[in-house]
Amino acid sequence: MDSRWLRRYAARVREEYCERGRFRELFTDSAVLVPVPSCRCERTPGDWAAARLANELHLAGLARAVWLGLRRQHRVRKSATAAPGERPSVWQHFDSLRLEPALIASDRLVLVDDVITKGRTLLAASMALRGAFPQARVSAFALVRTLGWVNDITGLVDPCEGEIRWLGEDARRRP
């Protein structure tokens, strides 16, 4: 992702926050942004799309800090290119994640991801953070959400708030 584009996008999110009151539950003075690692193991800290997005949101003044302590210990298949029945499960994502030792003094952790499909990765990352930081409120922010098959797209920018729930053995995202 182009860093200039991400900077403009972060400014747009800040505008939505300041002028329209959106995302007030996410971005607070105590919020620490936690980028969701990509499906592969990154060698360079902060060199993946979600980490660059989190950094730009932080630089735009939407959070106190960025923590790069959520990492992949082994690769998982990329959901966007997998057939629906072959996408990684919540448990496969969870088993692939590790937390690097660190002290985070925050009551608010915001997972940041570039794309949300069904929500399995975010759900697994949330479970990992809740296990390590049970006192913190964990929420998520994604740059893009998939819509499935839609006959008519009315706009490219459509900020929304929703939820991801654990239903039996899978994640369910609304909207």
C-alpha positions in Angstrom: 0.0 0.0 0.0 1.2 3.5 -0.9 2.2 5.5 2.2 0.8 8.7 0.8 -2.6 7.1 0.2 -2.6 5.6 3.7 -1.8 9.0 5.1 -4.8 10.6 3.3 -7.0 7.7 4.3 -6.0 8.2 8.0 -6.8 11.9 7.7 -10.2 10.9 6.3 -10.8 8.6 9.3 -9.8 11.4 11.6 -12.3 13.7 9.8 -15.1 11.2 10.2 -14.1 11.0 13.9 -13.9 14.7 14.6 -16.6 16.1 12.3 -19.2 13.3 12.3 -18.5 11.6 15.6 -17.8 8.2 14.0 -15.5 5.6 15.6 -15.7 7.3 19.1 -15.8 3.9 20.7 -12.6 2.9 19.0 -10.2 5.8 19.1 -9.6 7.2 22.5 -6.7 8.8 24.3 -5.8 5.5 25.9 -6.2 3.4 22.8 -3.3 1.2 21.6 -3.5 0.0 18.0 -2.5 -3.6 17.4 -2.0 -4.5 13.8 -3.2 -7.9 12.7 -0.3 -9.8 11.1 -0.6 -10.9 7.5 -1.2 -14.5 6.7 2.6 -15.1 6.3 5.3 -14.5 8.8 6.8 -11.1 8.3 10.5 -10.7 8.9 10.6 -7.0 9.2 8.7 -5.5 12.1 5.9 -3.2 10.9 6.3 -4.1 7.2 2.8 -5.3 6.4 -0.4 -3.4 5.3 -2.2 -3.4 8.7 1.0 -2.2 10.5 1.4 0.6 8.1 -2.3 1.5 8.4 -2.0 1.4 12.2 1.0 3.7 12.1 -0.8 6.3 10.0 -3.9 6.2 12.2 -1.5 6.8 15.2 0.2 9.7 13.4 -3.2 11.2 12.7 -3.7 11.4 16.4 -6.3 8.7 16.7 -4.5 6.5 19.3 -1.8 6.7 22.0 0.5 4.1 20.5 1.0 1.2 18.1 2.0 -2.2 19.5 3.6 -4.7 17.1 3.4 -7.6 19.6 0.9 -9.8 17.8 2.7 -11.9 15.3 2.4 -15.0 13.1 4.5 -18.0 14.2 3.5 -19.9 11.0 1.7 -19.1 7.8 -1.9 -19.7 7.1 -3.7 -19.7 3.8 -4.9 -16.3 2.6 -8.7 -16.1 2.9 -9.2 -13.7 0.0 -7.7 -16.2 -2.5 -9.1 -19.4 -1.0 -12.4 -21.1 -1.9 -15.1 -20.6 0.7 -14.6 -24.2 2.1 -10.8 -23.9 2.2 -10.4 -20.7 4.2 -8.5 -21.0 7.5 -10.7 -21.5 10.5 -10.7 -19.4 13.6 -8.7 -22.1 15.4 -6.1 -22.3 12.6 -5.7 -18.5 12.8 -5.5 -18.6 16.6 -2.9 -21.4 16.6 -0.8 -19.5 14.2 -0.6 -16.3 16.4 1.8 -15.5 19.2 2.2 -12.5 21.5 5.6 -11.1 22.0 6.3 -10.3 25.7 5.5 -6.7 26.5 3.8 -4.6 29.0 0.9 -2.7 27.6 -0.7 -0.2 30.0 -4.0 0.4 28.3 -7.6 -0.5 28.9 -8.4 -0.2 25.2 -6.8 -2.3 22.5 -7.9 -1.8 18.9 -7.0 -4.5 16.3 -6.3 -2.9 12.9 -6.6 -5.0 9.8 -6.5 -4.1 6.1 -9.4 -6.4 4.9 -12.1 -8.2 6.8 -13.8 -11.0 5.0 -15.7 -13.2 7.4 -14.0 -12.0 10.6 -12.1 -15.2 11.5 -8.7 -13.6 11.7 -10.0 -10.7 13.9 -11.9 -13.1 16.1 -8.8 -15.2 16.6 -6.6 -12.2 17.3 -9.2 -10.9 19.8 -9.2 -14.2 21.6 -5.4 -14.1 21.8 -5.4 -10.5 23.2 -8.2 -11.2 25.7 -6.3 -14.2 27.0 -3.2 -12.0 27.6 -5.0 -8.8 28.7 -8.3 -9.8 30.3 -8.9 -6.3 31.8 -8.6 -4.6 28.4 -11.5 -3.8 26.0 -10.7 -5.3 22.6 -12.3 -4.0 19.4 -11.3 -3.8 15.8 -11.0 -1.5 12.8 -10.6 -2.6 9.2 -9.8 -0.6 6.1 -12.0 -2.6 3.8 -14.9 -5.0 4.3 -15.9 -7.5 1.7 -19.6 -7.5 0.7 -19.9 -10.8 -1.0 -21.8 -10.8 -4.2 -23.5 -7.4 -4.7 -25.3 -6.4 -7.8 -25.1 -2.7 -7.4 -22.4 -0.9 -5.3 -23.6 2.6 -4.5 -20.4 4.0 -3.0 -16.8 3.1 -2.3 -16.6 4.9 1.1 -19.2 3.5 3.4 -18.0 3.6 7.0 -19.9 1.4 9.3 -19.9 -0.2 12.7 -20.7 -3.8 13.2 -19.8 -6.9 15.2 -18.2 -10.3 14.8 -19.6 -13.1 16.9 -18.6 -16.6 17.6 -21.3 -19.0 16.5 -20.6 -22.6 17.3 -17.4 -23.3 15.3 -17.3 -20.2 13.1 -17.3 -16.4 13.0 -20.3 -14.4 11.9 -19.8 -10.7 10.8 -22.6 -8.1 10.7 -22.5 -6.0 8.4 
